Structure formats: C-alpha cells, structure tokens
C-alpha cells in the first residue's frame, strides 16, 4: 500500500519561528525518508512578516492554503516591531483569525517532566516528581473572543466580555475526558466558580458530561488554587480542563516548570484542519542567533503525525529521539544555564534529533531482520 500523503502548510512566522520550524520540518522529512508517509509541505507568510509584505497578518492566499491542507505547522508570530500597529495589522490578530477559521476549539498542551531535565526545573526533583500533565484549553471562546469589547482611550476605559455557552463547554469537556481515558483517567476542571457566573455554568456542564465517563475521576479546582498546586504538587494532575484565559496562563506556568518554554508543543484540534505549534512566542530577544530551542517545534511535529497523520509510531519515534538526545547530555542554551551537558545551537539540536530518529529506524529494521 502506498504511504499516506500528508499535505502540510508551514507558517514559520516571525522571530525564532522560522529557525525552529525548519528543524521541525527536518524531523518530519526524516520520518518520510523511512517510508512512513509522503509529505507535501508548502510554506506561507503569516504574522508580522506578512504585515510587512502584504499589509495583513493573514493574507487570503495563506488562509486558503491552510484550509486546503491536512495540517498546519506554525512557528510563532509577533514582535515589538508590530506592537503599535492598529489591531487589524497586529500579528496576534492574524493568529486569532487563523485559529478561528480552522475551527479547532481544543488546545492540547502536554507538560511532561523529563528525568534528563530534572536539573532545569525550578522545582526540586522530589517536588516535580514524574509529573506528566496535559492542559486542555478551550480556544475559541471566553474573554479573547467575547463581544462587546473595546478601548475608549479618551474616556480612559476598556472592557472585554467573558461568555460561554453550555454546548461549547460540553464539547471541550468531552475532549478532556476522552484524552484522560488514554492516560491516568483523571480530569481536574479549573474555574473561578466562587466569583464568576460563567464558571458556574462551566462547572455544572462539566459535571453533566462526567456522567458519561464513570471510569474517569473528576475534581474541580479554583484557578488560583490550581496555580499553587502546579508548583507545590504537580504530580497530582493528569488532565487539566479549563477555559481560554485560565488555560493560557496555567499552560505557560506548567511549561516553565518542566525546564523551558522552548520544550513544549501544542495541538489545536476539533476543527476541519488541526494546527500544531510550540507554545512559546517569537522570542525576539534571541532571534537570528541559532540558539533557540527547537524541541517544542519538533515535538509539535510529532503531535501532527499522531493526530493528523494517524501515525502514532512515527510520533513516538520523534518523542523518543528528543528524550535520547537530552539523555545524552545535549542542551540548547535555555536548558544549559551553566549546568553540565554539551551546549548546541538550534540547527545542531535538529541534526541530533534527526540522527536519533534514524538510529531508531535502524534498530527497528535490524530487529525485524533477525
Ligand atoms: P516568548 O515565548 O517569545 O519569550 C519568553 C522568553 O522565553 C524569552 O526570554 C525567550 O527568549 C524565551 N524563549 C521562548 N521560546 C524559546 C525557545 N524556543 N528557546 C529558547 N528560549 C525561548 O514570549 P514573549 O517574550 O512574551 O513574546 C514575544 C513575542 O511573541 C510577542 O510579540 C508575543 O506577542 C509573541 N507571542 C506569540 C505567540 C504565538 O505565536 N503563538 C505566543 C506567545 C507570544
């Protein structure tokens, strides 16, 4: 049977986006080299670079290409150069438009504490333990999209609206419960139900959905308590289910605890085309120096293979390659910070991961040849 063809639109974006996306694409190409899939990868401008070239952060041609693909792989967008632009010309506006058009409402953000990086976590190893968390963040509702919104500069007043409907809460809750079934069967739903009516609806709806999942344990936690438990006892969490704003904050916190923002991938699923991106931003402070950590982008490519390519084994090869390279002591600058290990640049880290993927396939072929 011919290998599955996957059409991917790559949106490298701004800052370190192009540097880390290049390494993610190399990892995908290494998988394709071994006959797992056929890849068609098309690169398009999005974010600040698209504002410079086309006057808009999400040109029509980019959006059309994304809508016609099997998956979108994004680097990062934004930077100080575009901070003072009107809202329609801000890179983040393009990203929100893209997410909205692709229709993915569930953002999955795994945060796994790797033993090889225990010295990078700000937590003591006995506190970090073997924490392995996925934050399931609702991505199309809440404060980031709610209307009315506005900033009346003359009056010195601004407002946003947090709004959720039971249907939106129900569908994201089902994603979290389904995911928990393939893991340790525990969902912690995070809200602020002691203060916000929206959170009261959230809690009630999640409770109703839970009836269909008697095999999954559910607990509820206020967002402030969750922020605290993440630093005092992260191993207590399996799947954290939460709304857009809380998820944005908590997933960055969980990420930082694992060692570096640069390590962590994300997937946005549930719409016609899934979107994969590292959780970090465009890091203008280190852009163009070949020192950014590409592992979050590479791990995002692994999620792409798992969720859009239906190639879980290929995804596991990439994830195992990342672990092997770190275990061998290689570190990008963000992970090294004066600790033991060999410091390598973005491109070299990509080469090491590709080498480890090839080693895994060679071992697999040798095993089958015996
Ligand atoms: P950031 O994630 O870009 O950077 C925060 C810190 O982490 C910086 O010190 C940076 O050097 C470091 N860092 C981030 N990724 C790294 C990596 N892969 N390797 C090594 N170090 C890394 O967040 P920020 O500084 O708040 O935002 C910078 C720009 O990125 C802003 O314009 C923001 O709007 C944008 N942004 C974009 C996205 C996205 O495209 N999804 C997400 C967040 C922020």
Boltz pocket constraint, residues with backbone or C-beta under 6 A from the ligand:
constraints:
  - pocket:
      binder: B
      contacts: [[A, 16], [A, 20], [A, 75], [A, 76], [A, 77], [A, 78], [A, 79], [A, 80], [A, 92], [A, 95], [A, 261], [A, 262], [A, 263], [A, 277], [A, 278], [A, 279], [A, 280], [A, 281], [A, 282], [A, 283], [A, 284], [A, 285], [A, 286], [A, 291], [A, 292], [A, 293], [A, 294], [A, 296], [A, 334]]
      max_distance: 6.0
